[in-house]
Amino acid sequence: MRTRDLILVAVAGFALWRPAHGQSPDERFPCHGTEIAHYTAYQTSGNIQIDGRLEEASWQAAPRSPQFVDLISGGPAIHDTRAAVLWDEANLYVGFWVEEPDVRGDLTEHDSPVWKNNDVEIFIAGADAYFEFGINSLGTVYDSFLMWEEAYDEGGFSEVPDFRRTHPGLKQVNGVGFKTHPRGTRLRAKHWSYPGLQTAVHIDGTLNDDNDRDRGWRVEVAFRWEGAHWLAKADGRSLPPDDGDVWRIDFSRFNRYKEALPAQDSSAWAWSPHGIWDSHIPECFPYIHFSARDVEGE
């Protein structure tokens, strides 16, 4: 789609995509094009300490997302959740601010199904694959690498020992709620972990204690650019990105509870709604525009 076909409505560093006159959203997917967010991720020259506190000047200057909305309906969520993105020559940084009156978590083993606790999630899309990441309030991480099966051989994935079909950790999967994706099935490498990943969680309150009211928790994640090699390979994107490059990255939150009726709370909230209970739809991920402008100079 050519640039002149898009009308971008920019608001404090993020925007909504709106089709130009005469265009219609892609009806193959359950999300609505008019609700897919655009965000400008600024570069940081500051020293980011991965401690979960998000107190550096760069984080204070970074534009935060709007409050997350229901993953299916796009309706309001009962608690506030926001995210922000920064980057430098070494890392992609993501921060979450999660309002939660009773912070809880009990899964401690790596690759546990942390969405069965309250968790926040990040999906990073490449042209022929995407990376799935989730973390709970204890800092327990679930991550996996998923390749579109139609691109598996041509994309060179079949030549990588960790991605070979004979590997016991490789499994064919379909979508969660959206079973008719035009690209078909994926191959999930659950055993694969992002190289050099750094994470931290800070709890503003008490963990697993309902004798008080908590304020919430924060999450800070650093993805080393060199670890994104297999995401970037298919379309030859630069690592780190060039000024003006655009990636598709999803940000969401899953809860163990739902708001009481009559609210239509799916218990999953996201930066951009997907229209269905399924995070595995890269076409619904927000557009992240990378800017080489220093965030503290904004």
C-alpha positions in Angstrom: 0.0 0.0 0.0 1.5 3.4 -1.0 2.0 6.1 1.6 -0.5 8.4 0.0 -3.2 5.8 0.5 -2.9 6.1 4.2 -4.3 8.8 6.5 -2.4 8.8 9.8 -4.0 10.4 12.8 -1.1 11.1 15.2 -1.7 11.5 18.9 1.2 11.8 21.3 3.4 9.4 19.3 0.8 6.9 18.3 -2.0 6.8 15.7 -4.8 4.8 14.2 -4.8 3.6 10.7 -7.8 4.8 8.6 -8.4 3.6 5.1 -8.5 6.3 2.5 -11.8 7.0 0.7 -13.0 4.0 -1.3 -10.8 1.5 0.6 -12.0 -1.2 2.9 -10.2 -3.2 5.6 -9.0 -6.7 4.7 -12.0 -8.9 5.5 -9.8 -12.1 5.7 -8.9 -11.1 9.3 -11.1 -10.5 12.3 -9.5 -7.2 13.3 -10.6 -3.9 11.8 -8.0 -1.8 10.0 -9.3 1.3 11.5 -8.4 0.1 15.0 -4.8 -1.0 14.3 -2.5 1.3 16.2 0.6 3.1 14.9 3.3 4.2 17.3 6.6 5.9 17.0 9.5 4.2 18.9 12.2 6.8 19.5 15.9 6.0 20.0 17.5 6.4 23.4 21.0 7.5 24.2 20.5 7.0 27.9 21.7 4.0 30.0 18.7 1.7 30.4 19.0 -0.5 33.5 16.7 -3.6 33.2 15.3 -3.4 36.8 11.5 -3.2 36.1 11.1 0.2 37.6 11.0 2.2 34.3 12.4 5.3 36.1 15.0 6.5 33.6 14.5 9.8 31.9 14.1 8.0 28.6 11.1 6.0 29.9 9.5 9.1 31.3 9.9 10.8 27.9 8.7 7.9 25.8 5.1 8.1 24.6 2.9 5.5 26.3 0.2 3.6 24.5 -3.5 4.3 25.1 -5.1 2.2 27.8 -5.4 -1.4 26.6 -8.9 -2.5 25.5 -10.7 -5.8 25.3 -9.0 -8.1 22.9 -12.2 -9.2 21.2 -14.6 -6.2 21.4 -12.3 -3.3 21.8 -14.3 -2.1 24.7 -12.8 -0.5 27.9 -11.0 -2.6 30.4 -11.5 -2.3 34.2 -7.8 -1.8 35.0 -5.3 0.4 33.3 -2.5 -1.2 31.2 -0.1 0.7 29.0 3.1 0.0 27.1 6.0 2.0 25.6 8.9 1.1 23.3 12.4 2.4 23.0 15.5 1.2 21.1 19.2 1.8 20.7 21.9 0.1 18.6 22.0 -2.9 20.9 18.4 -3.6 22.0 14.7 -3.2 21.6 13.2 -2.2 24.9 9.6 -2.6 26.0 8.0 -1.4 29.2 4.6 -2.2 30.7 2.7 -0.3 33.4 0.0 -2.8 34.8 -2.6 -1.6 37.2 -3.6 -4.5 39.5 -5.3 -4.3 42.9 -4.2 -7.8 43.9 -0.9 -8.9 42.3 -0.7 -12.7 42.2 1.4 -15.4 40.6 2.5 -19.0 41.3 4.2 -20.3 38.1 7.9 -20.3 38.5 9.3 -22.7 35.9 10.5 -21.4 32.5 8.0 -21.9 29.7 5.1 -22.5 32.2 1.8 -21.4 30.8 2.0 -17.9 32.4 -1.2 -16.8 30.8 -2.9 -18.9 33.4 -1.6 -16.4 35.9 -2.0 -12.7 35.1 0.6 -12.0 32.4 1.7 -9.5 29.8 2.7 -10.6 26.3 4.8 -9.4 23.4 4.6 -10.8 19.9 7.3 -9.7 17.4 6.5 -10.5 13.7 8.9 -11.1 10.9 7.8 -11.8 7.3 7.8 -15.6 7.7 7.9 -16.1 11.4 7.1 -14.5 14.7 8.3 -14.6 18.3 5.9 -15.1 21.3 6.8 -13.8 24.8 4.9 -13.8 28.0 5.9 -12.9 31.6 4.0 -13.1 34.9 4.5 -11.1 38.1 7.1 -13.5 39.4 9.2 -12.8 36.3 8.6 -16.3 34.9 9.0 -16.3 31.1 7.3 -18.3 28.4 8.7 -17.9 24.9 8.6 -19.7 21.6 9.4 -19.2 17.9 6.7 -19.8 15.3 7.3 -20.3 11.6 4.7 -20.2 8.9 4.7 -23.7 7.5 4.3 -22.5 3.9 7.7 -20.7 4.2 9.5 -23.3 6.2 11.7 -24.8 3.5 12.1 -21.8 1.3 12.9 -19.6 4.2 15.8 -21.8 5.3 14.3 -22.8 8.7 14.5 -26.5 7.8 18.3 -26.2 7.7 18.6 -25.0 11.3 19.1 -27.9 13.8 16.7 -26.2 16.4 14.0 -25.9 13.8 14.2 -29.3 12.0 11.0 -31.3 11.9 12.8 -34.2 13.7 13.4 -32.0 16.8 11.2 -33.2 19.6 10.4 -29.6 20.6 8.9 -28.7 17.2 5.1 -29.0 16.8 2.6 -28.1 14.1 0.0 -25.6 15.5 -3.0 -23.6 14.2 -4.5 -20.5 15.6 -6.1 -20.3 19.0 -9.5 -18.9 18.1 -8.8 -17.9 14.4 -8.4 -21.2 12.6 -8.7 -19.9 9.0 -5.6 -17.8 8.6 -4.8 -17.5 4.9 -1.2 -18.6 5.6 -2.3 -21.8 7.3 -0.5 -23.6 10.0 2.7 -22.8 11.9 5.6 -24.8 13.3 6.2 -23.9 16.9 9.7 -24.3 18.4 8.7 -24.1 22.1 12.2 -25.1 23.1 13.7 -22.0 21.5 14.5 -19.0 23.7 15.4 -15.5 22.6 19.2 -15.1 22.8 20.4 -12.5 25.3 16.9 -11.7 26.6 16.8 -9.5 29.7 13.7 -9.1 31.8 12.7 -7.6 35.1 9.5 -7.1 37.1 8.8 -4.6 39.8 5.7 -5.1 42.1 4.1 -1.9 43.5 2.5 -3.7 46.4 2.6 -7.2 47.9 2.6 -10.4 46.1 -0.1 -13.0 46.8 -1.4 -11.1 49.8 -5.1 -9.9 49.8 -4.8 -8.1 53.1 -3.9 -4.9 51.3 -4.7 -3.2 47.9 -1.8 -3.2 45.5 -1.2 -0.6 42.9 0.2 -3.0 40.3 3.4 -4.1 38.6 5.8 -3.1 35.9 7.7 -5.1 33.4 10.9 -4.2 31.5 12.2 -6.3 28.6 15.3 -5.9 26.4 15.5 -7.9 23.2 19.0 -7.9 21.6 18.8 -7.1 17.9 21.2 -9.9 17.1 18.7 -12.4 18.5 16.1 -11.3 15.9 18.1 -12.8 13.0 15.5 -15.3 12.0 12.7 -12.8 12.2 14.6 -10.4 9.9 16.0 -12.9 7.4 13.0 -13.2 5.0 12.7 -9.6 4.1 16.2 -8.5 4.8 15.3 -5.9 7.4 18.1 -4.1 9.1 19.2 -5.0 12.6 19.1 -2.6 14.4 16.3 -0.9 12.3 17.0 2.0 10.0 15.3 5.3 10.7 11.7 5.0 9.4 11.6 1.2 9.4 8.2 -0.3 10.4 7.8 -3.5 12.3 4.6 -5.3 13.6 4.6 -5.9 17.3 1.7 -6.9 19.6 1.2 -6.0 23.2 -1.4 -7.7 25.4 -2.4 -8.7 28.9 -4.2 -11.8 30.1 -6.0 -12.1 33.5 -7.4 -14.9 35.7 -10.6 -12.9 36.2 -13.3 -11.0 34.3 -15.1 -7.8 35.2 -18.6 -8.6 36.5 -21.6 -8.5 34.2 -23.0 -6.6 32.4 -19.4 -5.8 31.2 -18.4 -8.0 28.2 -14.9 -8.7 29.5 -13.0 -11.5 27.7 -10.2 -11.3 30.4 -7.7 -10.5 27.6 -6.8 -6.9 26.9 -4.5 -5.5 24.1 -3.1 -2.3 22.6 -5.1 -3.1 19.4 -8.1 -5.4 19.5 -8.0 -8.6 17.4 -11.7 -9.2 17.1 -11.3 -12.7 18.4 -9.6 -14.6 21.2 -6.3 -15.1 19.5 -3.0 -13.2 19.7 -1.4 -15.2 16.8 -2.6 -12.8 14.0 0.4 -10.6 12.9 -2.0 -8.7 10.6 -3.6 -7.3 13.7 -0.4 -6.2 15.4 0.3 -2.5 15.9 2.7 -0.8 13.5 5.8 0.3 15.2 7.7 3.1 13.4 11.3 3.4 14.4 12.7 6.9 14.6 16.4 7.8 15.1 15.4 10.9 16.9 16.5 10.8 20.6 13.5 10.4 22.8 14.8 13.0 25.4 15.0 15.5 22.6 11.3 15.3 21.9 
